[in-house]
Amino acid sequence: MEKIAEIFLFFIFMIPMYGVLIWTYFCPEDSLLWGKRWMYKEEPELSEGAIRYAKVASLTVIVVLTIIFGVLIFS
């Protein structure tokens, strides 16, 4: 019973994390500037490297979290 509660809590807490990671993958410019737009008078231009890094990092974290969740369920 304790194991089911752990899995349920982990799943509930990971839903917002997956949402943010998916948003970062599909809209990396918006996610990189989230909360920082007020510092600039004009819209800043992000480098392709920064955009690529945000996409790769979010995809990597999604894969790692999914593997951790799979191990937690099937162990």
N, CA, C and O atoms as a Tripos MOL2 file, in Angstrom:
@<TRIPOS>MOLECULE
protein
  300   299    75     0     0
PROTEIN
NO_CHARGES

@<TRIPOS>ATOM
      1 N           0.8220   -1.1930    0.0000 N.3       1 MET1
      2 CA          0.0000    0.0000    0.0000 C.3       1 MET1
      3 C           0.8670    1.2580    0.0000 C.2       1 MET1
      4 O           0.5280    2.2580   -0.6330 O.2       1 MET1
      5 N           1.9700    1.1980    0.7040 N.am      2 GLU2
      6 CA          2.8740    2.3420    0.7690 C.3       2 GLU2
      7 C           3.4860    2.6490   -0.5990 C.2       2 GLU2
      8 O           3.6890    3.8100   -0.9540 O.2       2 GLU2
      9 N           3.7730    1.6030   -1.3510 N.am      3 LYS3
     10 CA          4.3610    1.7640   -2.6820 C.3       3 LYS3
     11 C           3.3970    2.4720   -3.6260 C.2       3 LYS3
     12 O           3.8100    3.3190   -4.4170 O.2       3 LYS3
     13 N           2.1240    2.1310   -3.5470 N.am      4 ILE4
     14 CA          1.1160    2.7590   -4.4010 C.3       4 ILE4
     15 C           0.9920    4.2350   -4.0770 C.2       4 ILE4
     16 O           0.8350    5.0600   -4.9770 O.2       4 ILE4
     17 N           1.0620    4.5730   -2.8060 N.am      5 ALA5
     18 CA          0.9820    5.9800   -2.4010 C.3       5 ALA5
     19 C           2.1860    6.7660   -2.9180 C.2       5 ALA5
     20 O           2.0380    7.9060   -3.3580 O.2       5 ALA5
     21 N           3.3780    6.1630   -2.8690 N.am      6 GLU6
     22 CA          4.5800    6.8220   -3.3860 C.3       6 GLU6
     23 C           4.4590    7.0900   -4.8830 C.2       6 GLU6
     24 O           4.7730    8.1800   -5.3610 O.2       6 GLU6
     25 N           4.0040    6.0880   -5.6050 N.am      7 ILE7
     26 CA          3.8540    6.2330   -7.0610 C.3       7 ILE7
     27 C           2.8170    7.3000   -7.3770 C.2       7 ILE7
     28 O           3.0240    8.1150   -8.2760 O.2       7 ILE7
     29 N           1.7170    7.3050   -6.6580 N.am      8 PHE8
     30 CA          0.6590    8.2860   -6.8830 C.3       8 PHE8
     31 C           1.1650    9.7080   -6.6130 C.2       8 PHE8
     32 O           0.9260   10.6140   -7.4110 O.2       8 PHE8
     33 N           1.8580    9.9020   -5.5000 N.am      9 LEU9
     34 CA          2.3920   11.2290   -5.1800 C.3       9 LEU9
     35 C           3.4460   11.6740   -6.1950 C.2       9 LEU9
     36 O           3.4660   12.8320   -6.6120 O.2       9 LEU9
     37 N           4.3040   10.7630   -6.5790 N.am     10 PHE10
     38 CA          5.3200   11.0900   -7.5790 C.3      10 PHE10
     39 C           4.6570   11.5130   -8.8820 C.2      10 PHE10
     40 O           5.0770   12.4900   -9.5030 O.2      10 PHE10
     41 N           3.6300   10.7910   -9.2990 N.am     11 PHE11
     42 CA          2.9240   11.1090  -10.5320 C.3      11 PHE11
     43 C           2.2480   12.4760  -10.4380 C.2      11 PHE11
     44 O           2.3340   13.2730  -11.3720 O.2      11 PHE11
     45 N           1.5820   12.7500   -9.3290 N.am     12 ILE12
     46 CA          0.8870   14.0250   -9.1520 C.3      12 ILE12
     47 C           1.8810   15.1890   -9.1630 C.2      12 ILE12
     48 O           1.6060   16.2260   -9.7680 O.2      12 ILE12
     49 N           3.0210   15.0330   -8.5090 N.am     13 PHE13
     50 CA          4.0030   16.1130   -8.4620 C.3      13 PHE13
     51 C           4.7550   16.2850   -9.7810 C.2      13 PHE13
     52 O           5.3090   17.3540  -10.0360 O.2      13 PHE13
     53 N           4.7810   15.2590  -10.6140 N.am     14 MET14
     54 CA          5.5120   15.3500  -11.8720 C.3      14 MET14
     55 C           4.6780   15.9120  -13.0160 C.2      14 MET14
     56 O           5.2430   16.2900  -14.0430 O.2      14 MET14
     57 N           3.3640   15.9800  -12.8810 N.am     15 ILE15
     58 CA          2.5190   16.5230  -13.9440 C.3      15 ILE15
     59 C           2.9080   17.9680  -14.2820 C.2      15 ILE15
     60 O           3.0860   18.2720  -15.4610 O.2      15 ILE15
     61 N           3.0470   18.8740  -13.3010 N.am     16 PRO16
     62 CA          3.4730   20.2410  -13.6550 C.3      16 PRO16
     63 C           4.8840   20.2870  -14.2350 C.2      16 PRO16
     64 O           5.1730   21.1010  -15.1120 O.2      16 PRO16
     65 N           5.7630   19.4100  -13.7440 N.am     17 MET17
     66 CA          7.1340   19.3770  -14.2640 C.3      17 MET17
     67 C           7.1440   18.9790  -15.7340 C.2      17 MET17
     68 O           7.8420   19.5900  -16.5430 O.2      17 MET17
     69 N           6.3700   17.9530  -16.0770 N.am     18 TYR18
     70 CA          6.2670   17.5520  -17.4830 C.3      18 TYR18
     71 C           5.6730   18.6870  -18.3270 C.2      18 TYR18
     72 O           6.1140   18.9170  -19.4530 O.2      18 TYR18
     73 N           4.6840   19.3880  -17.7920 N.am     19 GLY19
     74 CA          4.0880   20.5040  -18.5230 C.3      19 GLY19
     75 C           5.1000   21.5860  -18.8370 C.2      19 GLY19
     76 O           5.1520   22.0840  -19.9620 O.2      19 GLY19
     77 N           5.8990   21.9520  -17.8560 N.am     20 VAL20
     78 CA          6.9250   22.9860  -18.0680 C.3      20 VAL20
     79 C           7.9840   22.4980  -19.0490 C.2      20 VAL20
     80 O           8.4390   23.2630  -19.8990 O.2      20 VAL20
     81 N           8.3770   21.2490  -18.9420 N.am     21 LEU21
     82 CA          9.4040   20.7150  -19.8490 C.3      21 LEU21
     83 C           8.8940   20.6300  -21.2840 C.2      21 LEU21
     84 O           9.6360   20.9250  -22.2210 O.2      21 LEU21
     85 N           7.6470   20.2340  -21.4650 N.am     22 ILE22
     86 CA          7.0810   20.1870  -22.8190 C.3      22 ILE22
     87 C           6.9560   21.5940  -23.3810 C.2      22 ILE22
     88 O           7.2410   21.8200  -24.5570 O.2      22 ILE22
     89 N           6.5300   22.5430  -22.5480 N.am     23 TRP23
     90 CA          6.4510   23.9470  -22.9730 C.3      23 TRP23
     91 C           7.8370   24.4730  -23.3620 C.2      23 TRP23
     92 O           7.9720   25.1880  -24.3550 O.2      23 TRP23
     93 N           8.8540   24.1270  -22.5930 N.am     24 THR24
     94 CA         10.2170   24.5570  -22.8990 C.3      24 THR24
     95 C          10.6950   23.9600  -24.2020 C.2      24 THR24
     96 O          11.4050   24.6200  -24.9600 O.2      24 THR24
     97 N          10.3170   22.7130  -24.4800 N.am     25 TYR25
     98 CA         10.7450   22.0890  -25.7280 C.3      25 TYR25
     99 C          10.0930   22.7510  -26.9350 C.2      25 TYR25
    100 O          10.7640   23.0030  -27.9360 O.2      25 TYR25
    101 N           8.8020   23.0360  -26.8550 N.am     26 PHE26
    102 CA          8.1000   23.5840  -28.0130 C.3      26 PHE26
    103 C           8.2100   25.1070  -28.1340 C.2      26 PHE26
    104 O           8.0990   25.6310  -29.2420 O.2      26 PHE26
    105 N           8.4210   25.8250  -27.0440 N.am     27 CYS27
    106 CA          8.5610   27.2920  -27.0590 C.3      27 CYS27
    107 C           9.7970   27.7110  -26.2620 C.2      27 CYS27
    108 O           9.6640   28.3430  -25.2140 O.2      27 CYS27
    109 N          10.9930   27.3690  -26.7390 N.am     28 PRO28
    110 CA         12.1840   27.6630  -25.9320 C.3      28 PRO28
    111 C          12.4450   29.1600  -25.7620 C.2      28 PRO28
    112 O          12.9740   29.5750  -24.7310 O.2      28 PRO28
    113 N          12.0860   29.9760  -26.7530 N.am     29 GLU29
    114 CA         12.3180   31.4190  -26.6210 C.3      29 GLU29
    115 C          11.4890   32.0030  -25.4860 C.2      29 GLU29
    116 O          11.9930   32.7810  -24.6760 O.2      29 GLU29
    117 N          10.2100   31.6220  -25.4300 N.am     30 ASP30
    118 CA          9.3340   32.1230  -24.3730 C.3      30 ASP30
    119 C           9.7640   31.6360  -22.9950 C.2      30 ASP30
    120 O           9.7330   32.3890  -22.0220 O.2      30 ASP30
    121 N          10.1640   30.3780  -22.9230 N.am     31 SER31
    122 CA         10.5360   29.8400  -21.6160 C.3      31 SER31
    123 C          11.8560   30.4190  -21.1190 C.2      31 SER31
    124 O          12.0290   30.6030  -19.9150 O.2      31 SER31
    125 N          12.7820   30.7090  -22.0170 N.am     32 LEU32
    126 CA         14.0520   31.2990  -21.5930 C.3      32 LEU32
    127 C          13.8820   32.7380  -21.1170 C.2      32 LEU32
    128 O          14.6430   33.2020  -20.2670 O.2      32 LEU32
    129 N          12.9000   33.4430  -21.6520 N.am     33 LEU33
    130 CA         12.6810   34.8420  -21.2760 C.3      33 LEU33
    131 C          11.5930   35.0070  -20.2210 C.2      33 LEU33
    132 O          11.2680   36.1340  -19.8480 O.2      33 LEU33
    133 N          11.0270   33.9140  -19.7390 N.am     34 TRP34
    134 CA          9.9420   33.9790  -18.7660 C.3      34 TRP34
    135 C          10.4350   34.6180  -17.4690 C.2      34 TRP34
    136 O          11.3520   34.1110  -16.8240 O.2      34 TRP34
    137 N           9.8220   35.7250  -17.1010 N.am     35 GLY35
    138 CA         10.1950   36.4350  -15.8960 C.3      35 GLY35
    139 C          11.3460   37.4050  -16.0620 C.2      35 GLY35
    140 O          11.7400   38.0660  -15.1020 O.2      35 GLY35
    141 N          11.8980   37.5020  -17.2760 N.am     36 LYS36
    142 CA         13.0370   38.3800  -17.5170 C.3      36 LYS36
    143 C          12.7600   39.4550  -18.5610 C.2      36 LYS36
    144 O          13.6230   40.2920  -18.8260 O.2      36 LYS36
    145 N          11.5880   39.4450  -19.1470 N.am     37 ARG37
    146 CA         11.2850   40.4180  -20.2010 C.3      37 ARG37
    147 C          11.3000   41.8490  -19.6870 C.2      37 ARG37
    148 O          11.5910   42.7660  -20.4550 O.2      37 ARG37
    149 N          11.0000   42.0670  -18.4230 N.am     38 TRP38
    150 CA         10.9370   43.4150  -17.8760 C.3      38 TRP38
    151 C          12.3110   44.0760  -17.8700 C.2      38 TRP38
    152 O          12.3930   45.2990  -17.7630 O.2      38 TRP38
    153 N          13.3650   43.3240  -17.9790 N.am     39 MET39
    154 CA         14.7140   43.8950  -17.9290 C.3      39 MET39
    155 C          15.1240   44.5470  -19.2450 C.2      39 MET39
    156 O          16.0990   45.2970  -19.2820 O.2      39 MET39
    157 N          14.4000   44.2760  -20.3160 N.am     40 TYR40
    158 CA         14.7810   44.7530  -21.6370 C.3      40 TYR40
    159 C          13.7540   45.7350  -22.1770 C.2      40 TYR40
    160 O          12.5500   45.5660  -21.9830 O.2      40 TYR40
    161 N          14.2520   46.7730  -22.8640 N.am     41 LYS41
    162 CA         13.3350   47.7210  -23.5040 C.3      41 LYS41
    163 C          12.7520   47.1160  -24.7740 C.2      41 LYS41
    164 O          11.5740   47.2990  -25.0810 O.2      41 LYS41
    165 N          13.5890   46.3980  -25.5030 N.am     42 GLU42
    166 CA         13.1560   45.7330  -26.7300 C.3      42 GLU42
    167 C          13.2450   44.2220  -26.5390 C.2      42 GLU42
    168 O          13.8690   43.7340  -25.5970 O.2      42 GLU42
    169 N          12.6210   43.5090  -27.4340 N.am     43 GLU43
    170 CA         12.6560   42.0510  -27.3790 C.3      43 GLU43
    171 C          14.0870   41.5650  -27.6480 C.2      43 GLU43
    172 O          14.6240   41.8320  -28.7230 O.2      43 GLU43
    173 N          14.7160   40.8580  -26.7010 N.am     44 PRO44
    174 CA         16.0800   40.3820  -26.9290 C.3      44 PRO44
    175 C          16.0910   39.2260  -27.9280 C.2      44 PRO44
    176 O          15.1120   38.4930  -28.0710 O.2      44 PRO44
    177 N          17.2110   39.0880  -28.6050 N.am     45 GLU45
    178 CA         17.3540   38.0190  -29.5680 C.3      45 GLU45
    179 C          18.2280   36.9300  -28.9620 C.2      45 GLU45
    180 O          19.3570   37.1900  -28.5450 O.2      45 GLU45
    181 N          17.7080   35.7270  -28.9170 N.am     46 LEU46
    182 CA         18.4420   34.6060  -28.3330 C.3      46 LEU46
    183 C          19.2470   33.9000  -29.4090 C.2      46 LEU46
    184 O          18.8290   33.8270  -30.5640 O.2      46 LEU46
    185 N          20.3940   33.3860  -29.0250 N.am     47 SER47
    186 CA         21.2380   32.6770  -29.9900 C.3      47 SER47
    187 C          20.6430   31.2990  -30.2820 C.2      47 SER47
    188 O          19.8730   30.7480  -29.4960 O.2      47 SER47
    189 N          21.0230   30.7760  -31.4210 N.am     48 GLU48
    190 CA         20.5700   29.4360  -31.8000 C.3      48 GLU48
    191 C          21.1090   28.3930  -30.8280 C.2      48 GLU48
    192 O          20.4420   27.3950  -30.5540 O.2      48 GLU48
    193 N          22.3010   28.6180  -30.3120 N.am     49 GLY49
    194 CA         22.8840   27.6900  -29.3500 C.3      49 GLY49
    195 C          22.0810   27.6260  -28.0630 C.2      49 GLY49
    196 O          21.8750   26.5450  -27.5110 O.2      49 GLY49
    197 N          21.6280   28.7720  -27.5810 N.am     50 ALA50
    198 CA         20.8250   28.8010  -26.3550 C.3      50 ALA50
    199 C          19.4900   28.1100  -26.5700 C.2      50 ALA50
    200 O          19.0150   27.3860  -25.6940 O.2      50 ALA50
    201 N          18.8840   28.3270  -27.7230 N.am     51 ILE51
    202 CA         17.6030   27.6800  -28.0350 C.3      51 ILE51
    203 C          17.7920   26.1710  -28.1480 C.2      51 ILE51
    204 O          16.9920   25.3990  -27.6190 O.2      51 ILE51
    205 N          18.8500   25.7510  -28.8380 N.am     52 ARG52
    206 CA         19.1320   24.3220  -28.9870 C.3      52 ARG52
    207 C          19.4210   23.6750  -27.6320 C.2      52 ARG52
    208 O          18.9690   22.5630  -27.3610 O.2      52 ARG52
    209 N          20.1810   24.3810  -26.7770 N.am     53 TYR53
    210 CA         20.4930   23.8640  -25.4450 C.3      53 TYR53
    211 C          19.2240   23.6850  -24.6080 C.2      53 TYR53
    212 O          19.0850   22.6820  -23.9080 O.2      53 TYR53
    213 N          18.3110   24.6340  -24.6720 N.am     54 ALA54
    214 CA         17.0620   24.5340  -23.9140 C.3      54 ALA54
    215 C          16.2370   23.3390  -24.3860 C.2      54 ALA54
    216 O          15.6480   22.6280  -23.5710 O.2      54 ALA54
    217 N          16.1940   23.1190  -25.6970 N.am     55 LYS55
    218 CA         15.4250   21.9970  -26.2330 C.3      55 LYS55
    219 C          16.0480   20.6590  -25.8340 C.2      55 LYS55
    220 O          15.3450   19.7380  -25.4170 O.2      55 LYS55
    221 N          17.3720   20.5600  -25.9640 N.am     56 VAL56
    222 CA         18.0480   19.3070  -25.6260 C.3      56 VAL56
    223 C          17.9510   19.0290  -24.1320 C.2      56 VAL56
    224 O          17.7250   17.8890  -23.7270 O.2      56 VAL56
    225 N          18.1200   20.0540  -23.3140 N.am     57 ALA57
    226 CA         18.0430   19.8730  -21.8670 C.3      57 ALA57
    227 C          16.6490   19.4380  -21.4410 C.2      57 ALA57
    228 O          16.5140   18.5410  -20.6080 O.2      57 ALA57
    229 N          15.6100   20.0540  -21.9950 N.am     58 SER58
    230 CA         14.2530   19.6640  -21.6160 C.3      58 SER58
    231 C          13.9370   18.2430  -22.0790 C.2      58 SER58
    232 O          13.3010   17.4830  -21.3480 O.2      58 SER58
    233 N          14.3690   17.8820  -23.2700 N.am     59 LEU59
    234 CA         14.1330   16.5210  -23.7560 C.3      59 LEU59
    235 C          14.8850   15.4980  -22.9120 C.2      59 LEU59
    236 O          14.3550   14.4240  -22.6310 O.2      59 LEU59
    237 N          16.1060   15.8140  -22.5070 N.am     60 THR60
    238 CA         16.8920   14.9150  -21.6630 C.3      60 THR60
    239 C          16.2240   14.7060  -20.3060 C.2      60 THR60
    240 O          16.1560   13.5800  -19.8140 O.2      60 THR60
    241 N          15.7390   15.7690  -19.7130 N.am     61 VAL61
    242 CA         15.0730   15.6530  -18.4080 C.3      61 VAL61
    243 C          13.7740   14.8670  -18.5340 C.2      61 VAL61
    244 O          13.4350   14.0920  -17.6400 O.2      61 VAL61
    245 N          13.0460   15.0520  -19.6260 N.am     62 ILE62
    246 CA         11.8200   14.2760  -19.8470 C.3      62 ILE62
    247 C          12.1420   12.7870  -19.9070 C.2      62 ILE62
    248 O          11.4500   11.9770  -19.2910 O.2      62 ILE62
    249 N          13.1800   12.4250  -20.6390 N.am     63 VAL63
    250 CA         13.5660   11.0120  -20.7650 C.3      63 VAL63
    251 C          14.0100   10.4520  -19.4150 C.2      63 VAL63
    252 O          13.6120    9.3490  -19.0420 O.2      63 VAL63
    253 N          14.8280   11.1990  -18.6850 N.am     64 VAL64
    254 CA         15.3220   10.7190  -17.3890 C.3      64 VAL64
    255 C          14.1700   10.5600  -16.3920 C.2      64 VAL64
    256 O          14.1090    9.5600  -15.6760 O.2      64 VAL64
    257 N          13.2620   11.5300  -16.3400 N.am     65 LEU65
    258 CA         12.1130   11.4130  -15.4390 C.3      65 LEU65
    259 C          11.2280   10.2230  -15.7950 C.2      65 LEU65
    260 O          10.7060    9.5460  -14.9090 O.2      65 LEU65
    261 N          11.0620    9.9710  -17.0870 N.am     66 THR66
    262 CA         10.2580    8.8340  -17.5080 C.3      66 THR66
    263 C          10.9250    7.5140  -17.1080 C.2      66 THR66
    264 O          10.2470    6.5780  -16.6850 O.2      66 THR66
    265 N          12.2370    7.4400  -17.2400 N.am     67 ILE67
    266 CA         12.9620    6.2360  -16.8210 C.3      67 ILE67
    267 C          12.8390    6.0530  -15.3120 C.2      67 ILE67
    268 O          12.5970    4.9400  -14.8440 O.2      67 ILE67
    269 N          13.0020    7.1210  -14.5510 N.am     68 ILE68
    270 CA         12.8680    7.0210  -13.0920 C.3      68 ILE68
    271 C          11.4700    6.5700  -12.7100 C.2      68 ILE68
    272 O          11.3050    5.7240  -11.8310 O.2      68 ILE68
    273 N          10.4670    7.1290  -13.3650 N.am     69 PHE69
    274 CA          9.0870    6.7400  -13.0820 C.3      69 PHE69
    275 C           8.8480    5.2670  -13.4390 C.2      69 PHE69
    276 O           8.1670    4.5530  -12.7030 O.2      69 PHE69
    277 N           9.4020    4.8210  -14.5530 N.am     70 GLY70
    278 CA          9.2760    3.4130  -14.9450 C.3      70 GLY70
    279 C           9.9360    2.4830  -13.9530 C.2      70 GLY70
    280 O           9.3790    1.4380  -13.6150 O.2      70 GLY70
    281 N          11.1060    2.8440  -13.4870 N.am     71 VAL71
    282 CA         11.8000    2.0210  -12.4890 C.3      71 VAL71
    283 C          11.0070    1.9900  -11.1980 C.2      71 VAL71
    284 O          10.8990    0.9430  -10.5580 O.2      71 VAL71
    285 N          10.4500    3.1320  -10.8080 N.am     72 LEU72
    286 CA          9.6680    3.1910   -9.5790 C.3      72 LEU72
    287 C           8.4280    2.3080   -9.6730 C.2      72 LEU72
    288 O           8.0590    1.6590   -8.6940 O.2      72 LEU72
    289 N           7.7920    2.2740  -10.8160 N.am     73 ILE73
    290 CA          6.5720    1.4760  -10.9820 C.3      73 ILE73
    291 C           6.8980   -0.0200  -11.0390 C.2      73 ILE73
    292 O           6.2310   -0.8250  -10.3890 O.2      73 ILE73
    293 N           7.9170   -0.3920  -11.8120 N.am     74 PHE74
    294 CA          8.1600   -1.8070  -12.0680 C.3      74 PHE74
    295 C           9.1610   -2.4710  -11.1280 C.2      74 PHE74
    296 O           9.5220   -3.6300  -11.3350 O.2      74 PHE74
    297 N           9.6100   -1.7690  -10.1130 N.am     75 SER75
    298 CA         10.5480   -2.4150   -9.1820 C.3      75 SER75
    299 C           9.8310   -2.9530   -7.9690 C.2      75 SER75
    300 O          10.4630   -3.5270   -7.0830 O.2      75 SER75
@<TRIPOS>BOND
     1     1     2 1
     2     2     3 1
     3     3     4 2
     4     3     5 am
     5     5     6 1
     6     6     7 1
     7     7     8 2
     8     7     9 am
     9     9    10 1
    10    10    11 1
    11    11    12 2
    12    11    13 am
    13    13    14 1
    14    14    15 1
    15    15    16 2
    16    15    17 am
    17    17    18 1
    18    18    19 1
    19    19    20 2
    20    19    21 am
    21    21    22 1
    22    22    23 1
    23    23    24 2
    24    23    25 am
    25    25    26 1
    26    26    27 1
    27    27    28 2
    28    27    29 am
    29    29    30 1
    30    30    31 1
    31    31    32 2
    32    31    33 am
    33    33    34 1
    34    34    35 1
    35    35    36 2
    36    35    37 am
    37    37    38 1
    38    38    39 1
    39    39    40 2
    40    39    41 am
    41    41    42 1
    42    42    43 1
    43    43    44 2
    44    43    45 am
    45    45    46 1
    46    46    47 1
    47    47    48 2
    48    47    49 am
    49    49    50 1
    50    50    51 1
    51    51    52 2
    52    51    53 am
    53    53    54 1
    54    54    55 1
    55    55    56 2
    56    55    57 am
    57    57    58 1
    58    58    59 1
    59    59    60 2
    60    59    61 am
    61    61    62 1
    62    62    63 1
    63    63    64 2
    64    63    65 am
    65    65    66 1
    66    66    67 1
    67    67    68 2
    68    67    69 am
    69    69    70 1
    70    70    71 1
    71    71    72 2
    72    71    73 am
    73    73    74 1
    74    74    75 1
    75    75    76 2
    76    75    77 am
    77    77    78 1
    78    78    79 1
    79    79    80 2
    80    79    81 am
    81    81    82 1
    82    82    83 1
    83    83    84 2
    84    83    85 am
    85    85    86 1
    86    86    87 1
    87    87    88 2
    88    87    89 am
    89    89    90 1
    90    90    91 1
    91    91    92 2
    92    91    93 am
    93    93    94 1
    94    94    95 1
    95    95    96 2
    96    95    97 am
    97    97    98 1
    98    98    99 1
    99    99   100 2
   100    99   101 am
   101   101   102 1
   102   102   103 1
   103   103   104 2
   104   103   105 am
   105   105   106 1
   106   106   107 1
   107   107   108 2
   108   107   109 am
   109   109   110 1
   110   110   111 1
   111   111   112 2
   112   111   113 am
   113   113   114 1
   114   114   115 1
   115   115   116 2
   116   115   117 am
   117   117   118 1
   118   118   119 1
   119   119   120 2
   120   119   121 am
   121   121   122 1
   122   122   123 1
   123   123   124 2
   124   123   125 am
   125   125   126 1
   126   126   127 1
   127   127   128 2
   128   127   129 am
   129   129   130 1
   130   130   131 1
   131   131   132 2
   132   131   133 am
   133   133   134 1
   134   134   135 1
   135   135   136 2
   136   135   137 am
   137   137   138 1
   138   138   139 1
   139   139   140 2
   140   139   141 am
   141   141   142 1
   142   142   143 1
   143   143   144 2
   144   143   145 am
   145   145   146 1
   146   146   147 1
   147   147   148 2
   148   147   149 am
   149   149   150 1
   150   150   151 1
   151   151   152 2
   152   151   153 am
   153   153   154 1
   154   154   155 1
   155   155   156 2
   156   155   157 am
   157   157   158 1
   158   158   159 1
   159   159   160 2
   160   159   161 am
   161   161   162 1
   162   162   163 1
   163   163   164 2
   164   163   165 am
   165   165   166 1
   166   166   167 1
   167   167   168 2
   168   167   169 am
   169   169   170 1
   170   170   171 1
   171   171   172 2
   172   171   173 am
   173   173   174 1
   174   174   175 1
   175   175   176 2
   176   175   177 am
   177   177   178 1
   178   178   179 1
   179   179   180 2
   180   179   181 am
   181   181   182 1
   182   182   183 1
   183   183   184 2
   184   183   185 am
   185   185   186 1
   186   186   187 1
   187   187   188 2
   188   187   189 am
   189   189   190 1
   190   190   191 1
   191   191   192 2
   192   191   193 am
   193   193   194 1
   194   194   195 1
   195   195   196 2
   196   195   197 am
   197   197   198 1
   198   198   199 1
   199   199   200 2
   200   199   201 am
   201   201   202 1
   202   202   203 1
   203   203   204 2
   204   203   205 am
   205   205   206 1
   206   206   207 1
   207   207   208 2
   208   207   209 am
   209   209   210 1
   210   210   211 1
   211   211   212 2
   212   211   213 am
   213   213   214 1
   214   214   215 1
   215   215   216 2
   216   215   217 am
   217   217   218 1
   218   218   219 1
   219   219   220 2
   220   219   221 am
   221   221   222 1
   222   222   223 1
   223   223   224 2
   224   223   225 am
   225   225   226 1
   226   226   227 1
   227   227   228 2
   228   227   229 am
   229   229   230 1
   230   230   231 1
   231   231   232 2
   232   231   233 am
   233   233   234 1
   234   234   235 1
   235   235   236 2
   236   235   237 am
   237   237   238 1
   238   238   239 1
   239   239   240 2
   240   239   241 am
   241   241   242 1
   242   242   243 1
   243   243   244 2
   244   243   245 am
   245   245   246 1
   246   246   247 1
   247   247   248 2
   248   247   249 am
   249   249   250 1
   250   250   251 1
   251   251   252 2
   252   251   253 am
   253   253   254 1
   254   254   255 1
   255   255   256 2
   256   255   257 am
   257   257   258 1
   258   258   259 1
   259   259   260 2
   260   259   261 am
   261   261   262 1
   262   262   263 1
   263   263   264 2
   264   263   265 am
   265   265   266 1
   266   266   267 1
   267   267   268 2
   268   267   269 am
   269   269   270 1
   270   270   271 1
   271   271   272 2
   272   271   273 am
   273   273   274 1
   274   274   275 1
   275   275   276 2
   276   275   277 am
   277   277   278 1
   278   278   279 1
   279   279   280 2
   280   279   281 am
   281   281   282 1
   282   282   283 1
   283   283   284 2
   284   283   285 am
   285   285   286 1
   286   286   287 1
   287   287   288 2
   288   287   289 am
   289   289   290 1
   290   290   291 1
   291   291   292 2
   292   291   293 am
   293   293   294 1
   294   294   295 1
   295   295   296 2
   296   295   297 am
   297   297   298 1
   298   298   299 1
   299   299   300 2
@<TRIPOS>SUBSTRUCTURE
     1 MET1         2 RESIDUE 1 A MET
     2 GLU2         6 RESIDUE 1 A GLU
     3 LYS3        10 RESIDUE 1 A LYS
     4 ILE4        14 RESIDUE 1 A ILE
     5 ALA5        18 RESIDUE 1 A ALA
     6 GLU6        22 RESIDUE 1 A GLU
     7 ILE7        26 RESIDUE 1 A ILE
     8 PHE8        30 RESIDUE 1 A PHE
     9 LEU9        34 RESIDUE 1 A LEU
    10 PHE10       38 RESIDUE 1 A PHE
    11 PHE11       42 RESIDUE 1 A PHE
    12 ILE12       46 RESIDUE 1 A ILE
    13 PHE13       50 RESIDUE 1 A PHE
    14 MET14       54 RESIDUE 1 A MET
    15 ILE15       58 RESIDUE 1 A ILE
    16 PRO16       62 RESIDUE 1 A PRO
    17 MET17       66 RESIDUE 1 A MET
    18 TYR18       70 RESIDUE 1 A TYR
    19 GLY19       74 RESIDUE 1 A GLY
    20 VAL20       78 RESIDUE 1 A VAL
    21 LEU21       82 RESIDUE 1 A LEU
    22 ILE22       86 RESIDUE 1 A ILE
    23 TRP23       90 RESIDUE 1 A TRP
    24 THR24       94 RESIDUE 1 A THR
    25 TYR25       98 RESIDUE 1 A TYR
    26 PHE26      102 RESIDUE 1 A PHE
    27 CYS27      106 RESIDUE 1 A CYS
    28 PRO28      110 RESIDUE 1 A PRO
    29 GLU29      114 RESIDUE 1 A GLU
    30 ASP30      118 RESIDUE 1 A ASP
    31 SER31      122 RESIDUE 1 A SER
    32 LEU32      126 RESIDUE 1 A LEU
    33 LEU33      130 RESIDUE 1 A LEU
    34 TRP34      134 RESIDUE 1 A TRP
    35 GLY35      138 RESIDUE 1 A GLY
    36 LYS36      142 RESIDUE 1 A LYS
    37 ARG37      146 RESIDUE 1 A ARG
    38 TRP38      150 RESIDUE 1 A TRP
    39 MET39      154 RESIDUE 1 A MET
    40 TYR40      158 RESIDUE 1 A TYR
    41 LYS41      162 RESIDUE 1 A LYS
    42 GLU42      166 RESIDUE 1 A GLU
    43 GLU43      170 RESIDUE 1 A GLU
    44 PRO44      174 RESIDUE 1 A PRO
    45 GLU45      178 RESIDUE 1 A GLU
    46 LEU46      182 RESIDUE 1 A LEU
    47 SER47      186 RESIDUE 1 A SER
    48 GLU48      190 RESIDUE 1 A GLU
    49 GLY49      194 RESIDUE 1 A GLY
    50 ALA50      198 RESIDUE 1 A ALA
    51 ILE51      202 RESIDUE 1 A ILE
    52 ARG52      206 RESIDUE 1 A ARG
    53 TYR53      210 RESIDUE 1 A TYR
    54 ALA54      214 RESIDUE 1 A ALA
    55 LYS55      218 RESIDUE 1 A LYS
    56 VAL56      222 RESIDUE 1 A VAL
    57 ALA57      226 RESIDUE 1 A ALA
    58 SER58      230 RESIDUE 1 A SER
    59 LEU59      234 RESIDUE 1 A LEU
    60 THR60      238 RESIDUE 1 A THR
    61 VAL61      242 RESIDUE 1 A VAL
    62 ILE62      246 RESIDUE 1 A ILE
    63 VAL63      250 RESIDUE 1 A VAL
    64 VAL64      254 RESIDUE 1 A VAL
    65 LEU65      258 RESIDUE 1 A LEU
    66 THR66      262 RESIDUE 1 A THR
    67 ILE67      266 RESIDUE 1 A ILE
    68 ILE68      270 RESIDUE 1 A ILE
    69 PHE69      274 RESIDUE 1 A PHE
    70 GLY70      278 RESIDUE 1 A GLY
    71 VAL71      282 RESIDUE 1 A VAL
    72 LEU72      286 RESIDUE 1 A LEU
    73 ILE73      290 RESIDUE 1 A ILE
    74 PHE74      294 RESIDUE 1 A PHE
    75 SER75      298 RESIDUE 1 A SER
